């Protein structure tokens, strides 16, 4: 009928072929939750009031559909919005995005702190020139503006380099693969302007304290070398270093927990066999020839059996959420049409009743067979006991053999299968039903979309055989064959990417903190040069001098660790809230970051202070 302009890649509305809904397809009997309603409002500001009015006027209709209220949400808010029941469209986690933004801001603050520390550390080297400018008549205000301008110019230079690096990374698609979105700087020019303004502000802030600090020393202090005489200045510098340590330790702990959670998720038993299964995506033509496809595959010695499903079995989006009536109560749950041997091929245990039989696929008028998981059976048992929505002690296994009404069809529950994770471990197990789907049978409205092939031995030969068979049945459609465990692992790609980002940020934070320590030790070594010389004259050894320098920084690290642990604990629990299954937090997650930071700090302090400790004492006293 026509051609429409493509929706953006990140749109909730997909670029597919659209057709009118046939009048006979559930337009008068709403048994399914597979549709979304889009409403054009004259006044979007009245959306809330209109939703309340519609809810009140249609209370009886909504009650029969088990809908408590109508609500309108702008399309632009849906990606991060709370999921409605049965909503299987792509979405994101606003909390996780905010956490990454906070981490980025913290890294920026750490960089500012590091610049301040290094600028202060350079005070002994620059104060002679600054005092010379004062003597020649240059005002303090002018000197301070020049120092702030230096910081701004350095920040702007860094921003331009960052912009160049980001452009290269975007051009090669590296950042897009990491973020999972097709972004480009040219599409976000206002963001470029905002970040440039941020660079100017950050540069000015970073230069303010050094400008004040360097110009605050009177010329007489130049003569005696007391650059760190004030206790307030010492405390400020230590506080800045402490802040860097806190951020570094928190990020390292979080990075360890992310890796721990990913390992836990990848090793968790999902309840069915995923190690010896290949997932094959079928074209409509091949799906319609499912039995021929199966016969050709099982001829191969490395293929044990072949099963089919209407849609991808394990996924978080796009599943059918269908309503049915059980004892006059309307319930909704996820349903997947499968071949009769699907549970056996996938290794799904039956805990009550029976598994599917080949005869269940035969078209018999008014008769249909399904099996449900334990969660669905428990919900049915609570309805049967008159305690819907409550936990009941009723034996859910007795549900096997019961019937329910679905779209004017009586469906028999042949059995109950063990709860399995048919979604990612972000989500708790929901009610799920499997029905046999074959041409001319119950709810069969499209060919099989996926085949699940159980293999034995070396799978490579079996994969080659499957590819040849696919090309033979439909040479136009490109073969898509995945190991099931690898396809399931893709559900956690976002988590891995977030972990990678946090790890990178952690490395940057630790590097900046160590650089800050380096600068502070450099400053202290210069300001305490004569003190160290006196100690050496009175018999102090080099190890004792190194211990003197290290002891102060070790105390700072230990104090920062105590502060970091509750902050990291809070952040960890916030992040883990997005998972229904969570890895246990081990004590080493906190101990290892402490040891890592301590070792790096001691090495840095020792390296920087060794030269001062080994300098000739007489030479230092004369200087």
N, C-alpha and C positions, 0 to 999 in steps of 0.2 A: 503493500500500500504506500510505502514511502521510506525515506531515509532520514534518520535524525542525527543531529550533531552529537559527537561522542561526549559522554560525561567524563569529567576528570578522572585520572587513575585512582585517586584516593576517595572517590565518591562511594557512598553506600549503595547507590543505584548503579548496577553493572551495565556494561556495554554488551548486550546480548540481543537476540531476536525476540521481539515482543509480539504477542498475538492476543486477541480478545479472549476472555474467559468464556468457554461454552456455557450457554444458559443452564444446561442440565448438570453442570459440574458444581454441585453443592452451593448453588446460589441461594437456595431457599432453606436448605438444611445444613447448618454450619457444624459439620462434624470434624473439621480440620482447622488447624491453626497455621496453615502454610501461606496465608496471605497477609500482606501489609496494606494498611489504608493510608493514603496520602490526602490531606485535606488542605484546600486553598482557602485561607481566611482573609476576609476583607480587612480586619483589624487584628494583627497578631498580638497586640497588647491585651486583647480580651480573651486570649486562648484559655486561661485558667477559669474564668467565669463561664465561658461557653461549655467547657468540659464538665463543670459541675452541673450546669443546667441539663445537658444531654444525659448525664448519669441519672439525675433525679427523674426526668421524664420517661426514661426507658428502664426503670428499676426492675420491672418484671421480666423483660427480655434478657437483661444482663444477668439477672439472678439465675435464669435457666441455663445460661452459658457459663456460669461460675465466674463471671467478671464482676469485680467489686466496684470498679470505677473506670471512667474514661479519662485519659490524659493526653494532651497534645504536647509534642516536643519538637523544636526546630530541627531540621535536618543537620544543621551544623553542630548541634549538641549531641547527636546520637552516638557518635563513635566512643565518647567517654562516659555516656550516660549509663545509669543503672539498667541492667538487662531486664526486660519484661519476660514473663514466663513464656517459653516457646520461641523466643526471639533468637534465631541462629545466624543473624547477619554478623559480619566482621565487626569487632570492637577492640578497644584498647583499655589500658589501665592508667587512669589519670594519676593515681598515686605513684606508680612507678616512674612516670614521666616527670612528675614534680620532684621526686627523689633525685633523678639524674640532673635536673636543673639546679637543685640545691648543691649537689656535688660540684657542678661546674662553677657555680658562684663561689663556693668555698675554695676551689683551686685558684680562682682569680684573686680572692682575698689573700691567700697564702703567697701568691706572687707579689702582691703589693707589700705585704709584710717583709718578704725577702728583699725586695728592693730597698725598703727602709733600712733594714739591718745592714745591708752592704753599703749603703750610702753613709750610715753612721760609722761603720767600720773604716771607711775611707777618710774620716774626719782628720786624723793625725796627718795624713798625706796632703790634704787640701787646705788645712787651716792657715798654713803660712801664706799661701796665695790669697786667701780671703782677707786676712789681716793686712796684707800689703795693699789690697784694693781699698780697705778702710782708711789706711794711712794716706793714700793718694786722693782721698776725698769722695770715694764712691759711697753712696748711701746704703744703709742696711736693706732698705726696701728694694733697691735696684738689684742688689746681690741675691736677695731671696727670690725675686722674680726670675732672675737668670737660672737659678737652681731648679725652680719649678718648671721653667721652659725646657730645661734639659730632660727632665722626667717625662714631660708631655711629648717631646720629640722622639724619645726612645720608645715610648708606648705606641705612638703613631707608626713608627718604623716597624715595630713588632706586629702591629695590626695589619699593615700592608703585606708583610711576609706571611702572616697567618691567612690572609685573604688569598694570596697566591697559592699557598699549599692547599687550602680548601678547594680552590678552583681545579687544581690538578687532581685532587682526590675525587672530586665530583665527576670530572671528565672521564676518569677511568672506572667509575662506578664502585670504588672501594667503600666509600661512606654509605652509599645507597644499599649495598649488600649488608653492611653492618647495622644500619637503621631499619632496613626493610621497607624503605619508601623511596620513590623516585623524586628526589629533590634536585633543584638547580638554583644557583644564586641569581640567575637572570629572572627567575619567577618570583623572587623575594627581595626586590630592590629596597623596599622600605626597611627590611631587616638589616640590610647592609648599612643603610644610613643610621639606624638605631645603634648598631654595634660600633660604628665609627664614633658616634657621639659618646658612647660608653667608654671607648678607648681614651678620648680626650678627658673625660671626667676622672677615670682611673689614674691617668698620668698626673693630673693635677693633685689628686689626693695623695698619690705616692710621693710627690715631691714636696708637700707642705711641711711635714715634720723634719726631714733632712735640711730643708732650707732654714727653718727656725733653729734647729740644733747647731748647725755649722756656724751660724752667725751669732750665736748666743755667748760664745767664749770671749772673755776680755783678752786683750793682747798679753796681759801679764801671765795668763795660763800657758801661753805659747812657750814662755821661758822655762817653766818648771815641768812641762810635759804632762800635767794633770788633765787628761782629756776625759777621764771617767770618774771624776771626783764625787759627783752628786749621786746619792743613793737612789733618788727618783729615776735618774737616767738608767741606772743599773737595773732597777726593777722593771722599767718599761721594756728594755731590751730582752730581759729574761721572759717577760710576759709574752712578747711577740714570738720568741722562739717556742715557748710553751704552746701557743696557739697552733703553730705549725706542727708540732709534735702530736697534738690532740687530733687534728685533721688527718694526719698521716696514719696514726694508729687506728682510728675509726675506719678509714677506708681500707686498710689492709685486712682488718677483721671482717669487714663486709665482703671483701673480695674472696676471702677464704670460705665464708658461709655460702656465697653464691656457688662456688665450685663444689662445695659439700652437698648442697641441695641438688645441683645438676646430677652429680654422681648418684645420689640417692634415688632421684626420679628415674634415671636410666636403668637402675638395677632393681626397681620395685616390681614385684610380681603383679602383672595386670590381670591375671586370672585365666589366660588362654595362651596357646602356643604362638609365639611370634618369631621364634628362632629359625624355623624351617619352612616358612611360608613366603611365597612371592605374591606381591599385589600387582595385578595386571589390569590396566585400564582398557576397556573395550570400546570400540566404535559402535554406533547404533546397529550397523550392518552385522558386525561380529557378534554383538550381544543377542541379536535375533537368531543367530545360528549357534546358540550356546551348546546344544548337545553335540553337534558336529565338531565344534571347537574342543569339547571335552574328550571326545573319542580320539581325535588326532593327538591330543597331548598325552593321554594315558598309555599310548603305544611306546612312549619313551621309558626306558628302564629306570631313569632317575626321578620320575614323577609318580608319586604315590596315589594322589587323587586330586580332583579339581572341583571346587565349589564356586557358587556365584552369589552376588548381592546386587540389589538395584542401585545402591550408592556406596560410596567409600565407607568402610565399616567403622574405622576409628578416626574421628575428626571432631572439631569443636563448632563447626559452622555448617549451616545448610541441611540439617537433618529434619526429617518429617516429624512434626509434633501434632498428633492426631487425637481427636476426642472420641470417646465411646461411652456407652451406658452400661453400668453394672448395678443390678438391683435398683434400677430407676435413679441411680446417682450418676451424674456426668463427671467423667474423669478424663484427663489428658496425659499423654506420655509420648515418648519417642518410639517410633516403629521403623523397622528395616525389613524389606522383603528379601528373602534369601532362597536358595535351593535347599532341598530336603537334607542334603548331606553337609550343609554348612557348619552346624555345631560340631559334627564329628571331625571334619577337616581342621577346624580351628581349635579343637581340643577344649571345647566349652563343656564343663561338667553339668550333668543333669542331677538335681538334688531331690526332685519329686516328680511323680508321673513318668512320662516317657519322652523320648526324643522324637523328632520327625521320622516319618516312614516314607518310602517312595510313593505309596498310594495317596499320601496327603497332597501331592501335587496334581492329582487327577481332577479335572473340572467336575465337581458335583454340585448341583443346584442347591442353594440354601445351606451349604455346609462349608465351613472353613476351619482351619487349624492354626493355632499359634502356640508359642511358648513364651513365658515372661521371666524376667529376672527376679531375684529374691526381694529387691526393693519394691518392685511393682506388686508382687504377691503380698507383701506386708501391707501395702496400701489397700489392696482389695480385701484382705482379712479384716482390717480396721473398719471398712465400710460394712462388711458382713456382720461384724459385731456391733454395729450402730455407733461406732466411736471414730468416725472419720476425722482425720487430722490428728488423732491421738495415738500414742504408743499403746499397743494392745498385746496381750499375751496369747492371743488366738494363734493356733498353729497355721502359719501361712502355707504350709505344704499341702494342706487340704484343698487349696484353691485348684490344684490339678484336677481336671475333670469338669470344672464349672464352665458356664457359658456367659457370654455378654453380647450385647447388640451393637453392631457397628455398621452404620449406613445401610440399615434394613437387612443386614446379614447377621445370622447367628454364628458366632465364632466360639469354638471350643478351645479351652486352655488345655493342651495336651500334657504340658509339664512345666516345671519351674527349673530354671538353670541358675547356677551360682552367679552371684554378683561379679561382674567383670568391669574393667575400666575401658569403656568404649569411647571415652573422651580423654583429654589430657588430664594429668594429675593436678591441674589447677582447680578442677571442679570435682565436687563430690559425686558419687554414683547416683544417677537418676533412674526413675522407672523406665524400663526398656522392654519392648516386645519384638519378637521375630515371627514373621509369618512366611509361609511358603508362597512363593510368587512364580507362577508359570503362565504361559499364554492361555487366555480364556478363563483364568481362575481369579480368585478373590483379590481385589485391589491391584490387579496387574494392569498398569497403564503405560509402561515403557519397557524396552528390552533391558536386560541386565547391563549395568554400567561397569561392574568390576568383577574380576575373577580372582579367586584365591587358590593358589597352586601349592600343594604340599610336596616338597622335594626331599630327596635323601642323597647322601654322598656329596660329590662335587656339584654345586648348583650351576656352574658356568655352562656345561653342556645342555642342561635343561633350559637355561635362559636362551641359548642359541636356538633350540628347538621351538620354544614358544615364539621367538621373534620370527622365525621362518613361517610358522603357522599363521601368525597374525598377518604377515605380508601376503600370504597366499589367500586368506579369506577377505582381506580388505587392503589392497596394495596402496591406497591413497592415504589412509590414516596412519600417522607415525606411531610406531610401537612405544609404549610407556610401561616399563617393567621395573619394579622396585622391590627390594627386600622389605618386608612388612615392618621389621624393627627399625629400619632406616626411615621409612615413611612416617612411623610414629615419632621417631626422634625429631623430625622436622617440626613437630608441634611445639618443641621447646627452643626453637631457633631464636626467638625473641629473648628468652631468658639467657641463652648463651651469649647473645650479642650484648645484653646489658651487663653480663659478667665481664665480658671483654672490655667494655667501656670503663667499668669501675676499676678493673685491674690497671688499665692504662692511667686512669686518674690517680690511682694509688701510687704507681711508680713515679708519676710527675710530682705528687705531693711529697713523697719521701725524698726525691732528688732535691726539691726546693728546700725542704727542711734541713737536709744535710748541708746544702749550700749556705743556708742561713747560719747554721752552727759554724761552718767554716769562717764566715765573715765575722761572727761574734768572737770566736777564738782569736782571729787575727787582730781584732780591736783590743781584746783583753791582753793578749800577748804584748802588744805595743804599749799599752797603758801600764802594765805591771812589770815592765822590763827591769826596772831598778829593784823592785821588790824581789824578783826572782834572783837577781844578782846578789843581793844581800843574803838571801837564803843559801845560795851556793857558797858564799864566803864563809858562812857559819856551819858548813858541812853537809848541807842537803844534797842528796844524790839525784841523778837524772830521773830514775824511777819515781822517787818521792815527788819531784817537781811535776812529772807527768800525772801522778796520782792526784796532786793538788788541782790541776786543771780538770781532770776527768771527773773528780768527785762531785763538783758542782753541777755538771751536765747530767751525770747519772741520777742525781736527786731530781732534777727537772724532768727527766724521762719517767721516773717512777711516779712522780706526782701527776704528770700528764696521763700516764696509764690508768691511774685510779679515776681520773676525770673521764677518760675515754670509754671505759668499760660500760657504764650505764648508758652513755650516748649511743654506743655501738649496739648495745642490747635493745634499745628502743627502736633504732633503725632496722635492725635485723627482724624484729617481730612485725614491724610495719610491712616490710617487704614480703615476709613469709605469709602474711594474711592473704595474699593472692593465690596461695596453694591450698588445696584441700588436704594434701599429704605433705608432711614436713619432716625434714631430716632432724634427728636429735643433735643438739648443739654440744660439741665436745669441748673439754677444757683447753685442748691444744690450740683451738681457734683463737684463744686470747693470749696464751703463753708464747706461741711462736712469733706473733707480731712484736711483742715486747722484746724478746731476745734479738730479733732482727734489727729493730731500731737501736737497741743498746749496743750491739756489735758495730753497726755502722757509725754510731756516734763516737764510741771509744776509738775506733780506727781514725775517724776524721780529726778528733781532738788531739790524739797522739801525733798524727802526721803533722798537724799545723803547729803544735806547741813544742815539738822536739827540737826545732831549730833554736828557739828561745832558751830551752833548757840546756842546750849544749854550747851556747854562745859564751865566750870568755867573759867572766864576771867583771873583771877590771875594765874591759872595753865598754860594757853596758853602764857601769857606774860613771865613767868619764862622759859618756854620751848624755 
